[in-house]
């Protein structure tokens, strides 16, 4: 594994992280903004008013989005990590199924 492979693996890991965590973070940012505006308008400075809905929403979204998140993580592992392990075990230098990766594999000629 050379520097290019490590950089590609890190890049794909970060993209997968954003895809998995992004929906919950974006929704939480919107809810936090709405709660902050509500607190500013009503001049209620209660910390539990801001925290309890966010905690409940994260819990609910985690349950609802768990199949999507696990599917993305499984696809990342199968197409990125497992293929590299197999390539190392067989003595190959390429990554099988590189076209299925979000970045198009090591060739960099794909999109996703």
MOZI-V290236 format. One record per backbone hydrogen bond with DSSP energy under -0.5 kcal/mol. NH is the residue of the N-H (numbers start at 1). CO is the residue of the C=O. Records with the same first field share a line. If there is no record, write none. Layout:
NH = CO  CO
//
This chain:
6 = 2
7 = 3
8 = 4
9 = 5
10 = 6
11 = 7
12 = 8
13 = 9
14 = 10
15 = 11
16 = 12
17 = 13
18 = 14
19 = 15
20 = 16
21 = 17
22 = 18
23 = 19
25 = 21
26 = 22
27 = 23
28 = 24
29 = 25
30 = 26
31 = 27
32 = 28
33 = 29
34 = 30
35 = 31
36 = 32
37 = 33
38 = 34
39 = 35
40 = 36
41 = 37
42 = 38
43 = 39
44 = 39
45 = 43
47 = 45
50 = 46  47
51 = 47
52 = 48
54 = 50
55 = 51
56 = 52
57 = 53
58 = 54
59 = 55
60 = 56
61 = 57
62 = 58
63 = 59
64 = 60
65 = 61
66 = 62  63
69 = 65
70 = 66
71 = 67
72 = 68
73 = 69
74 = 70
75 = 71
76 = 72
77 = 73
78 = 74
79 = 75
80 = 76
81 = 76
82 = 77
83 = 78
84 = 80
85 = 81
86 = 82
87 = 83
88 = 84
89 = 85
90 = 86
91 = 87
92 = 87
96 = 94
98 = 95
100 = 97
101 = 98
104 = 101
107 = 104
108 = 105
109 = 104
110 = 103
//
